Structures are given as structure tokens and as C-alpha cells.
Amino acid sequence: MGRVIHVRVRGLDPRRRDAAQDRFAELVGRRDWRDGHPWLADARSPGLLPQLFFADQKTASSRQQPSVDPLSAATFVRILGDETDALAVLFVFRDLSERFALAVELRDPDNPIAKLRRIELERGLLQDGRPLEAILVRRPIFKKLRDGRRIELFPPRALASAYGAPEAGDPDHRGWSFLVAGMRCEASDFFEAEAEAMRMRRGLDMLEQPG
């Protein structure tokens, strides 16, 4: 089955439900996922699986954490050998937490890094007020392509950033860089870095095709 990240969301204003679902769909639609596009289940989900999953999670949550706010939404995402899928889950829900003032709990029990196995966000920040980037690894992340090749992505606080330090226009340290075919470039966030790296890789592949 592979590694699974479980997500629970609380505190969503019902009047903003559609806006939150639209934003979620927009973010997950920006990239390819190894196990299909994630979905976000809530009380108004049209599909049977999301309905049953949300009902189960709501019951389990009220039993396990009776003193916290009721569940607004929940999901799970399978990670099948591509660590960038796991990062994308984090950044999707950081965006939603920040944009819609949500409390988000992400449980990734099989993450090889202990501090990333359980993450709680409030309004986009960790519970101690630090940004999510403060607990991310500082080494390159390798995106595995389906043909076996890989692309290197560098987190904002990586010591090996393109110019040795974050750009002046990135005070929140959210910019990522990437390396494709020996070329190093900067981007404003994880999603843009990944997307631009993939565009460059596809473009180079087309140029390398014979005739």
C-alpha cells in the first residue's frame, strides 16, 4: 500500500466551504501525483467513498479528541516512492490553513524523519509560531521521474541555495531552487520550482529527440 499521510482539518467557516474546496482542487491540479489526484472529504462530499471516510473520521476524532473543535474535512494521501508528493501535501494544507484560518493536523507515521511524522498548523504556522520551513530538511530533495531519472529540488533554508543565501525578495524563506541538466534556477515556492523544473526537463527532452 505504501506510505500514507492522514490529514484532519478544523475551523472552516461553512460559508467558505466552496472556496476552500476550489482552492484545494486548484493546488492539487498544479502537478502530477503518483497515486491520482487527492480529494478532500467533508459533510457535503458527493462521492460515496469521501462520504464514508469523512463520517468515519468525524466519529473517530470526536472519540479521540472530544475537547477540540469538530472536524471540518479530512483526507489521506498515499505516497508511492516520490518524496515530492509528501512535500506537496504539506504545502497544500499550509496554504489552506493560512488562507482560511484553519487548524490542520497531518500525520505521516512512516516518514523517516521523526519531526515530520506529526505536524499541527494554526493559521499556516506551527503551534510554536514558527513557519513550516523551520522544520524541513536542508538537503536536496530528489523528484523521481517515471523513466528513472531525477530532478533535484532545494528547500528554502538549504545551505546549497543557488547563490549561497535566500533572495532579498523572499523574507519568509519560501523560495525553492532546482537543478536540471546542470542548470540551477530559483522559484518563488515549492509548486513553482517543481513545475518549472518539469517544464525544463520536458523541453530538453524534446530538443534531444532525433530528427
C-alpha positions as CSV (number, residue, x, y, z in Angstrom):
1,M,0.0,0.0,0.0
2,G,2.9,2.3,0.6
3,R,3.2,5.2,3.0
4,V,0.0,7.1,3.9
5,I,-0.4,10.7,5.1
6,H,-3.6,11.3,7.1
7,V,-5.0,14.9,7.3
8,R,-7.7,16.4,9.5
9,V,-9.0,19.9,9.1
10,R,-10.9,22.0,11.7
11,G,-12.3,25.5,12.0
12,L,-13.5,26.1,8.4
13,D,-16.3,28.6,8.2
14,P,-19.2,26.8,6.5
15,R,-19.8,29.9,4.3
16,R,-16.3,29.4,2.9
17,R,-16.5,25.7,2.2
18,D,-16.8,26.0,-1.6
19,A,-13.9,28.5,-1.7
20,A,-11.7,26.1,0.3
21,Q,-12.6,23.1,-1.9
22,D,-11.9,25.2,-5.0
23,R,-8.5,26.2,-3.7
24,F,-7.7,22.7,-2.8
25,A,-8.6,21.5,-6.3
26,E,-6.5,24.3,-7.8
27,L,-3.4,23.4,-5.8
28,V,-3.6,19.6,-6.3
29,G,-4.3,20.2,-10.0
30,R,-0.9,22.0,-10.5
31,R,1.1,18.8,-10.5
32,D,1.1,15.1,-11.3
33,W,0.6,12.7,-8.4
34,R,1.8,9.1,-8.3
35,D,-1.5,7.7,-7.0
36,G,-4.0,10.0,-8.6
37,H,-5.3,13.4,-7.5
38,P,-6.1,13.7,-3.8
39,W,-9.6,14.6,-2.6
40,L,-10.8,16.4,0.5
41,A,-13.8,14.8,2.1
42,D,-16.4,16.8,4.1
43,A,-20.0,16.6,5.1
44,R,-21.1,17.8,1.6
45,S,-18.8,15.5,-0.5
46,P,-20.8,14.0,-3.4
47,G,-18.9,10.7,-3.7
48,L,-19.6,7.6,-1.6
49,L,-16.0,7.0,-0.6
50,P,-15.4,10.5,0.7
51,Q,-18.7,10.5,2.5
52,L,-18.0,7.2,4.3
53,F,-14.4,8.3,5.0
54,F,-15.4,11.7,6.5
55,A,-18.1,10.1,8.6
56,D,-15.6,7.6,10.0
57,Q,-13.0,10.3,10.7
58,K,-15.6,12.5,12.3
59,T,-16.6,9.7,14.7
60,A,-13.0,8.7,15.4
61,S,-12.0,12.4,16.0
62,S,-14.8,13.1,18.4
63,R,-13.9,9.9,20.4
64,Q,-10.1,10.6,20.4
65,Q,-10.2,14.4,20.9
66,P,-13.5,15.3,22.4
67,S,-12.3,18.7,23.6
68,V,-11.3,20.1,20.2
69,D,-13.4,21.7,17.5
70,P,-15.5,19.4,15.3
71,L,-13.9,18.1,12.1
72,S,-14.4,20.2,9.0
73,A,-12.7,18.0,6.4
74,A,-10.3,15.1,6.2
75,T,-8.3,13.0,3.7
76,F,-5.5,10.6,3.2
77,V,-2.8,10.6,0.5
78,R,-0.7,7.6,-0.5
79,I,3.0,8.3,-1.1
80,L,4.4,5.8,-3.7
81,G,8.1,6.4,-3.8
82,D,8.1,10.2,-4.6
83,E,9.0,12.4,-1.6
84,T,7.8,15.5,-3.5
85,D,4.3,14.1,-3.2
86,A,4.7,14.3,0.6
87,L,6.0,17.8,0.4
88,A,3.2,18.9,-1.8
89,V,0.6,17.6,0.8
90,L,2.3,19.8,3.4
91,F,2.3,22.9,1.2
92,V,-1.3,22.4,0.0
93,F,-2.6,22.3,3.6
94,R,-0.3,25.1,4.8
95,D,-1.9,27.3,2.1
96,L,-5.4,26.3,3.2
97,S,-4.6,26.8,6.8
98,E,-3.1,30.2,6.2
99,R,-5.8,31.3,3.7
100,F,-8.9,30.1,5.6
101,A,-7.6,30.4,9.2
102,L,-7.7,26.6,9.7
103,A,-6.3,24.2,12.2
104,V,-4.7,21.3,10.3
105,E,-3.2,18.1,11.7
106,L,-1.0,16.0,9.4
107,R,0.1,12.5,10.5
108,D,2.8,10.8,8.5
109,P,3.8,7.9,10.8
110,D,6.2,6.3,8.3
111,N,8.1,9.4,7.5
112,P,11.8,8.6,8.0
113,I,12.3,12.0,9.8
114,A,10.8,11.9,13.3
115,K,9.9,15.6,13.5
116,L,7.8,15.4,10.3
117,R,5.6,12.4,11.5
118,R,3.1,14.7,13.1
119,I,2.6,18.3,12.2
120,E,0.0,20.7,13.5
121,L,-0.7,24.0,11.8
122,E,-2.7,27.0,13.0
123,R,-3.3,29.7,10.5
124,G,-0.4,28.4,8.5
125,L,2.1,28.3,11.3
126,L,3.4,25.6,13.6
127,Q,2.0,25.6,17.1
128,D,5.0,27.4,18.4
129,G,4.6,30.2,15.9
130,R,7.4,29.2,13.6
131,P,6.9,28.7,9.8
132,L,6.7,25.2,8.3
133,E,10.1,25.8,6.6
134,A,11.8,25.8,10.0
135,I,11.4,22.0,10.4
136,L,12.0,20.9,6.8
137,V,15.2,19.2,5.9
138,R,18.0,21.3,4.5
139,R,19.3,18.8,2.0
140,P,18.3,18.4,-1.7
141,I,15.0,16.5,-2.4
142,F,15.1,14.2,-5.3
143,K,12.0,14.0,-7.5
144,K,11.9,10.6,-9.2
145,L,10.6,10.7,-12.8
146,R,8.7,7.7,-14.2
147,D,11.6,6.9,-16.5
148,G,14.0,6.5,-13.6
149,R,15.8,9.9,-13.8
150,R,15.5,12.5,-11.1
151,I,15.4,16.2,-10.6
152,E,17.0,18.0,-7.6
153,L,14.9,20.4,-5.6
154,F,16.5,22.6,-2.9
155,P,14.5,23.8,0.2
156,P,14.5,27.5,1.1
157,R,16.9,27.1,4.0
158,A,19.3,24.7,2.2
159,L,22.9,25.8,2.5
160,A,23.4,24.9,-1.1
161,S,21.0,27.6,-2.4
162,A,21.8,28.9,-5.9
163,Y,23.7,32.0,-4.7
164,G,24.5,30.9,-1.1
165,A,21.7,32.9,0.5
166,P,17.9,33.5,0.0
167,E,16.9,36.2,-2.4
168,A,16.2,39.6,-1.0
169,G,12.6,39.4,-2.2
170,D,12.0,36.2,-0.1
171,P,11.8,37.5,3.5
172,D,9.7,34.5,4.6
173,H,12.2,32.0,3.2
174,R,9.7,30.2,1.0
175,G,11.6,30.2,-2.2
176,W,12.9,26.9,-3.6
177,S,15.6,26.3,-6.2
178,F,16.1,23.4,-8.6
179,L,18.8,21.7,-10.7
180,V,18.0,20.3,-14.2
181,A,20.8,19.2,-16.5
182,G,23.4,21.2,-14.7
183,M,21.3,24.4,-14.7
184,R,20.3,25.9,-11.4
185,C,17.3,28.2,-11.1
186,E,15.2,29.9,-8.4
187,A,11.4,29.9,-7.9
188,S,9.1,31.7,-5.5
189,D,7.8,28.5,-3.8
190,F,7.8,24.7,-4.0
191,F,5.0,24.4,-6.6
192,E,6.6,26.8,-9.0
193,A,10.0,25.2,-8.6
194,E,8.7,21.8,-9.3
195,A,6.5,23.0,-12.2
196,E,9.4,24.9,-13.8
197,A,11.8,22.0,-13.4
198,M,9.4,19.7,-15.1
199,R,8.8,22.2,-18.0
200,M,12.6,22.5,-18.5
201,R,13.0,18.7,-18.4
202,R,10.3,18.2,-21.0
203,G,11.7,20.9,-23.2
204,L,15.2,19.4,-23.0
205,D,13.8,16.0,-23.8
206,M,12.1,17.4,-26.9
207,L,15.4,19.0,-28.1
208,E,17.3,15.8,-27.6
209,Q,14.9,13.7,-29.7
210,P,16.4,12.7,-33.1
211,G,15.5,14.3,-36.3
